[in-house]
Amino acid sequence: MCLGIPGQIVAITDEGRLLAMAEVSGVRREVNVACVAEGALEALVGQWALIHVGFAMSLIDEDEAAKTLEALRDLGEAQETLEQMAAGAAALEERA
């Protein structure tokens, strides 16, 4: 399964190699924008993209990015809750 994380393109770092800086949940990392480059790369600055293994795979709008980030946060919170429940159950079993 592939999971793209929404990130905002904040700068072009190497036009010749089609590299840009993307901010993903407050963390900046360099990504390849070859899959989304159409025309001048500077036009990508401020755009949202789904980022997967260092590549901007597709452009998305800001609303879709926000909804996806919220869903990912909810999944993380759900996983954390499940892990806490499992730890609690294991502790109860140890006491029994």
C-alpha positions as CSV (number, residue, x, y, z in Angstrom):
1,M,0.0,0.0,0.0
2,C,1.3,3.5,-0.9
3,L,0.5,6.4,1.3
4,G,1.0,10.0,0.1
5,I,1.4,12.6,2.7
6,P,0.2,16.2,1.9
7,G,3.1,18.7,1.8
8,Q,3.3,22.3,0.6
9,I,6.0,23.2,-1.9
10,V,7.8,26.2,-0.3
11,A,10.8,26.7,-2.6
12,I,12.6,25.4,-5.7
13,T,16.0,24.2,-4.6
14,D,17.5,22.8,-7.8
15,E,15.7,23.6,-11.0
16,G,17.9,21.5,-13.2
17,R,17.4,18.4,-11.1
18,L,13.6,19.2,-10.6
19,L,14.0,19.4,-6.8
20,A,12.0,21.5,-4.4
21,M,11.6,22.0,-0.7
22,A,8.3,20.7,0.7
23,E,7.0,21.3,4.2
24,V,5.2,18.2,5.6
25,S,3.5,18.8,9.0
26,G,6.2,21.3,10.0
27,V,9.1,19.3,8.7
28,R,10.9,20.4,5.5
29,R,12.5,18.0,3.1
30,E,13.7,18.0,-0.4
31,V,11.4,16.3,-2.9
32,N,11.6,15.6,-6.6
33,V,8.8,17.4,-8.5
34,A,9.2,15.8,-12.0
35,C,5.8,14.1,-11.7
36,V,4.0,17.5,-11.2
37,A,6.2,19.9,-13.2
38,E,4.3,21.6,-16.0
39,G,5.9,24.8,-17.1
40,A,7.8,27.1,-14.8
41,L,8.8,25.3,-11.5
42,E,8.3,28.6,-9.6
43,A,4.6,28.1,-10.2
44,L,4.7,25.1,-7.9
45,V,5.7,27.3,-4.9
46,G,2.7,27.5,-2.5
47,Q,1.0,24.4,-4.1
48,W,0.1,21.3,-2.1
49,A,1.2,17.9,-3.3
50,L,0.9,14.3,-2.2
51,I,4.5,13.3,-1.2
52,H,5.6,9.7,-1.4
53,V,9.2,8.4,-0.9
54,G,10.7,11.8,-1.8
55,F,8.5,12.5,-4.9
56,A,5.6,14.9,-5.3
57,M,3.2,12.5,-6.9
58,S,0.2,14.7,-7.6
59,L,-1.0,18.2,-6.9
60,I,-4.0,18.6,-4.5
61,D,-6.0,21.6,-3.3
62,E,-5.5,23.1,0.2
63,D,-8.9,21.7,1.4
64,E,-8.0,18.2,0.4
65,A,-4.6,18.6,2.0
66,A,-6.2,19.7,5.3
67,K,-8.8,16.9,5.3
68,T,-6.0,14.3,4.6
69,L,-3.8,15.7,7.3
70,E,-6.7,15.6,9.8
71,A,-7.5,12.0,8.9
72,L,-3.8,11.0,9.4
73,R,-3.8,12.7,12.8
74,D,-7.0,10.8,13.7
75,L,-5.4,7.5,12.6
76,G,-2.3,8.3,14.7
77,E,-4.5,9.0,17.8
78,A,-6.5,5.9,17.2
79,Q,-3.3,3.8,17.0
80,E,-2.0,5.4,20.2
81,T,-5.3,4.6,22.0
82,L,-5.2,1.0,20.8
83,E,-1.6,0.6,22.0
84,Q,-2.6,2.0,25.4
85,M,-5.5,-0.3,25.6
86,A,-3.3,-3.3,24.7
87,A,-0.8,-2.3,27.3
88,G,-3.5,-1.9,29.9
89,A,-4.9,-5.4,29.1
90,A,-1.4,-6.9,29.3
91,A,-0.9,-5.3,32.7
92,L,-4.2,-6.8,33.9
93,E,-3.3,-10.2,32.7
94,E,0.1,-10.0,34.6
95,R,-1.7,-9.2,37.8
96,A,-4.2,-12.1,37.4
